[in-house]
Amino acid sequence: MNLEQMGQAAQAAAYVLADSSTQTKNHALLVMADALEANAEAILAANEQDLAAARDQGIDAAMLDRLMLNPERLAAIASDVRNVVSLQDPVGAELDSRVLENGMRLSRRRVPLGVVGVIYEARPNVTIDIAALCLKTGNASILRGGRETFNTNQELVKVIQQALQSSGLPTAAVQYISEPGREWVNGLLKLDQYVDMIIPRGGANLHRLCKEHATIPVIIGGYGIGHIYVDDSADLTRAIEVIDNAKTQRPSVCNTIDTLLVHEAIAEQLLPLLSARMAEKGVQLVADAPTLALLTSGPASVRAATEEDFDTEWLGLTLGVKQVADVDAALAHLRKHNASHSDAILTSTLSHAERFINGAPSAAVYVNASTRFTDGAQFGLGAEVAVSTQKLHARGPMGLEELTSYKWIGQADYLIRD
Amino acid sequence: MNLEQMGQAAQAAAYVLADSSTQTKNHALLVMADALEANAEAILAANEQDLAAARDQGIDAAMLDRLMLNPERLAAIASDVRNVVSLQDPVGAELDSRVLENGMRLSRRRVPLGVVGVIYEARPNVTIDIAALCLKTGNASILRGGRETFNTNQELVKVIQQALQSSGLPTAAVQYISEPGREWVNGLLKLDQYVDMIIPRGGANLHRLCKEHATIPVIIGGYGIGHIYVDDSADLTRAIEVIDNAKTQRPSVCNTIDTLLVHEAIAEQLLPLLSARMAEKGVQLVADAPTLALLTSGPASVRAATEEDFDTEWLGLTLGVKQVADVDAALAHLRKHNASHSDAILTSTLSHAERFINGAPSAAVYVNASTRFTDGAQFGLGAEVAVSTQKLHARGPMGLEELTSYKWIGQADYLIRD
């Protein structure tokens, strides 16, 4: 099939899904979860092929680990699918309604988006995850995974499509682009006649590619420089715990902090505590000049920062540190240095908290809490489709509702406009 | 100023606007409304220059009428600005909130989008209209109007910026791209570092241009083929009134109908009534073969339809007519022929109404009502920014709320993630 045909098939499937009951969709999800476990042998064999190819290409251990499925991981994936069954189906809910003066009953009803295109990298669990979330919300999906997981994904999609078929749903409800070649990605990004939304799940380069080439709305997200600003009224002992958590609990993910901004009045007290803790956790500090002077005698490894350091998403055990004069200076830094994901203020001063909440350009703003909470599960959304850092459609963690749109419904008695 | 500088200035202004009270924004709007009337002479003189240039270029009467301002139109524009003052400011409202199990108080608060880019064609009222709606919602705007209204827009923006300045708001809250040349439009479409949303206000070509070149989310809308499907259980006498209204009340706009779908069981009764009424209103009918046979003896002008006719948005006194077997056949026609804006069913059968509501791919679906109601004012939104036919962010008429985003706010007591 070419992309045009895939798009047509997806759109036709989307019409069927939009008309399917929650019961039908849930049944298909349960069949899918069972089929993943029943077909474990074939799936793991395909995964072994991908792993062998990856090893031959000298791919690093971290990447191999992301590629790898084993019985436990597969069981966890199946369990995630069963969890999606238990979530409330947002489709069909009335968002609001009113009776207009002319007697028309006007309402907005939640409907599926239609067809969702997803482009992602190595992790095979994304294939199941996104297919399940799209199916639950009545959306057809067209998936394009990384070539490192080609065999695994082929096998997973086979299982999904069998589950769809045996549940009486069209197999084109979940399609996978198997052909190699960048032209297929570029083609998908321009399939606006059939595809309603593109979700890139990957790094900044993938997002940039989608932004530049797509003629379809793209959900941009998943990166941005994270900051904690420690105000002069913060409880410094407890502040260290929050900073530590936001930096080191899981250093490779997008809701960690990259830069610590310290009110200059408390720098002399805070920085020794920081140096001790960061030394203990193996975090290298990258400091502006006034801060460097206060840190050089401490136990933590430290070097002088360049301006670019404050524009760097470290995704590892490095932390920028800079002194600022007040909350407004902290906000000015955030605005200049691509704060768009998760940022926090630690303070006891109400007006500073409010100022930071209003002024931070971030999808998620915290007062006296770690930035690590920006996550669909932590926020109680039940599922996470993506974390948006754009302002249209959805911002921050996206759950099932963010895979829907709405339509206006006007009902009357042969009403005409004057 | 180059575009980069305009983008920077707009972003800086957006931060100030996001922090401004409703009172401050309303004050600026009232000053703007007064200034439009106080500067009527200069504005109308500039408009006369544009009109003279347009006449020299042999621009048609309809276009000249769209360009033209006079004291009454200017007063109406000022009055629209005062109306925006009376609308509720959506910014700052809490959309929802909860306390998580860990004690974090998590809420979503409505915030401005930031910077909105608007590209439009001839009508100078759009300049004021969109500037006012953006200002009310705390968004900075970068405007690019058609070259036919260059002088008028220059003068209008001067008035706007003076009003901003005298109200203590940054003049860069509303900026206008005065330079001619397509490269400025293309540049604006790629200014994703500073601009959060693009609204094209114009025809299909402008929307296509934006879709293809923008790296910024674009609100696509304002066109689509409009349909009425007359079911076999419809009240035919009253159906004619609704069809007439949907076709002829204002034939040039986007919420009129282009195609009438007639249940084949009632075609013989309905079509003579239709022919008589359409003849009276000067509407030419374009019919499929079975319908043509029933229409040739009637008073209305009629010709045979080609398939392309059912993909044509007439924007004038032409109406496609086609017979269909039932509501599902009507829906199949809608899906094939780009129904995305406003479509209606006329029926007495509840299950057919529900089937049509669920199945129509339209932003607005009507039961026993004219499609002409798809409009921000008719829907009680108070203002209309655009009519979206895409499914992301907003669908159908967009009011002030659709010029906003939200941010997540998490407040706790030095909370860390386990």
Interface residues (C-beta under 8 A of the other chain):
Chain A: Q11 Y15 A18 D19 R98 L100 M104 L106 R109 L113 G114 D192 D196 M197 K211 E212 T215 P217 V218 D235 R238 A239 E241 V242 D244 N245 A246 Q249 R335 L346 A353 I357 N358 G359 A360 P361 S362 A363 A364 V365 Y366 V367 N368 A369 S370 R372 F373 T374 Q378 F379 G380 Q390 K391 L392 H393 R395 G396 P397 S405 Y406 K407 W408 I409 G410 Q411 A412 D413 Y414 L415 I416 R417
Chain B: Q11 Y15 A18 D19 R98 L100 M104 L106 R109 L113 G114 D192 D196 M197 K211 E212 T215 P217 V218 D235 R238 A239 E241 V242 D244 N245 A246 Q249 R335 L346 A353 I357 N358 G359 A360 P361 S362 A363 A364 V365 Y366 V367 N368 A369 S370 R372 F373 T374 Q378 F379 G380 Q390 K391 L392 H393 R395 G396 P397 S405 Y406 K407 W408 I409 G410 Q411 A412 D413 Y414 L415 I416 R417
